[in-house]
Amino acid sequence: MSNYTARRTPVHRGPAAWSAILPAQDAPVELSSDTNADFAIIGAGFAGLSAARRLLQLAPDAEIAVLEAGRLAEGAAGRNSGFMIDLPHEVSAQDYAGQGVDSDREMIALNRQAIAFARAAVEDYDISRAYFDPAGKVNGAAGAKADGLNRSYARHLQSLGEASEILDAKSMFELTGSRHYVSGLFTPGTTMLQPAGYVRALASGLRRDGVAIYENAPVLKFEDQGGSWTVRTAKHRVNARKVILANNGHLESFGFARQRLMHIFLYASMTVDLGAEAVKKLGGQPRWGVTPSDPMGTTMRRIDSAQGGNRIITRTCASFLPGMQVSEGALQRAAKVHREKFDQRFPGLKDVPMEFTWAGHLCLSRNGVAVMRELERGLYSACVENGLGTTRGTLTGIGAAELACAVTSDITGHFTAEAEPTRLPPPPISTIGANLYLRWKEWRAGNE
Ligand SMILES: Cc1cc2nc3c(=O)[nH]c(=O)nc-3n(C[C@H](O)[C@H](O)[C@H](O)COP(=O)(O)OP(=O)(O)OC[C@H]3O[C@@H](n4cnc5c(N)ncnc54)[C@H](O)[C@@H]3O)c2cc1C
């Protein structure tokens, strides 16, 4: 009978700033004895919590236990930029355009299902609308080449029948307070999350409805007992009929999809809460999100006091780290780049310090597929989000819950038809090659 042991559990570098700027969490609920459940879910990010919510809808009387290695929203859920994007957002393409009209239409419809699912949770659990703001986003261009990418992306969107609006330099200044951008492409369908706020509130709604969510509970092993599973933490175990792995890249830590997953770490910094004087100097709107027109450029976001303070978040730099750990040196190097990118955009705010710098783990496959399927009898995966985990994680979580309840849908149909992640070249070729490629793409993105 199969058993799976974790080769590693998550190690974070830097604080999960989105959670740190919210009021402190209550004391963690920990697993203090052995217990039984119908479903055990490993991981309480977007995928794990969405799986729990979908299970509640499909099997309202089921016992559901979620085991999270750390605190809620301290993993990638509290470390991302919060763009819940409906449109094709192919980070490996020059301009985000996807694979083709039909597959893009299919992906847009699925992404919108994920957003609608999250919106329904926001309504059911009365989650703050500041944590789930359907405000749209802008692709910002700092130069002529990126402006060209915006225009080609706009044409692609038009061919899909999707709305977008080109903003000129003046409109970009009015929005952001920065004269860095020569143009922007506004698309209305993105929901801007306060990701930690959303995830924490989703978890408390699920707890209210009877889901047991255990924190500081890294799963170290799980074993097939012939018709059921035993999931073990250091001290206790959960006996469950079915198990859903919602631990994204740490799927590989249990031995699945070995040599097929790319563990990418992204870096971000967040300013201190801007005082009234800095807010006035900055100008622009109190909330906006700008992704770079060149996918390897810099993402900027402005949030306001309802979201954890008047702050600006700068996200850029990426590294490929198969060992899934970031060094302090890499974090410091990224912090320097963030400072430069921020100063370039907001020269009037050079004296505003960064309060937080952090790294976060995301997981890609070379062929852009997720791993959402039954891995073996009673064991399901909702993993490999390809960098767009707010939507893709929501979808794989829904899909895995549906598979576990023998329900089929557009979501299960889409993901179960996907190929396996393609194999990576052996290390160190893959590591050196991928990091050189990332550095080159970042260099090419220049000021974007
Ligand atoms: C800087 C940065 C910016 C980003 N920006 C965006 C963005 O704007 N939009 C977007 O869509 N995505 C973005 N992402 C990616 C996004 O954060 C991830 O894709 C998303 O969090 C994946 O969701 P998930 O639930 O699949 O995985 P995760 O959020 O990683 O959740 C998995 C959980 O599993 C837990 N876990 C792992 N192993 C174990 C174990 N053995 N036992 C118990 N628990 C375990 C982890 O602690 C973690 O909480 C960004 C990421 C980073 C780092």
The ligand as an ORCA input file, in Angstrom:
! r2SCAN-3c Opt
* xyz 0 1
  C       5.321     38.021     -5.042
  C       4.213     37.222     -5.666
  C       3.234     37.857     -6.417
  C       2.182     37.115     -6.968
  N       1.156     37.774     -7.584
  C       0.057     37.090     -7.986
  C      -1.071     37.779     -8.504
  O      -1.114     39.009     -8.559
  N      -2.117     37.045     -8.938
  C      -2.122     35.670     -8.863
  O      -3.102     35.051     -9.271
  N      -1.085     35.001     -8.338
  C       0.004     35.667     -7.904
  N       1.040     35.000     -7.322
  C       0.973     33.532     -7.239
  C       0.024     33.069     -6.140
  O       0.411     33.571     -4.901
  C       0.032     31.553     -6.056
  O      -0.134     31.035     -7.354
  C      -1.090     31.076     -5.157
  O      -0.853     31.448     -3.829
  C      -1.252     29.575     -5.268
  O      -2.357     29.186     -4.458
  P      -2.395     27.728     -3.857
  O      -3.498     27.650     -2.910
  O      -2.325     26.746     -4.956
  O      -0.983     27.580     -3.129
  P      -0.448     28.342     -1.852
  O      -1.056     29.672     -1.721
  O       1.030     28.221     -1.914
  O      -1.018     27.430     -0.686
  C      -0.499     26.156     -0.428
  C      -0.454     25.982      1.076
  O      -0.001     24.658      1.329
  C       0.732     24.700      2.536
  N       1.583     23.499      2.600
  C       2.632     23.149      1.838
  N       3.135     21.973      2.226
  C       2.373     21.559      3.271
  C       2.386     20.420      4.115
  N       3.303     19.449      3.973
  N       1.448     20.332      5.102
  C       0.500     21.290      5.266
  N       0.468     22.391      4.493
  C       1.370     22.515      3.509
  C       1.532     25.986      2.428
  O       1.951     26.441      3.693
  C       0.534     26.916      1.761
  O      -0.149     27.740      2.669
  C       2.124     35.698     -6.803
  C       3.109     35.067     -6.036
  C       4.131     35.810     -5.468
  C       5.160     35.100     -4.643
*
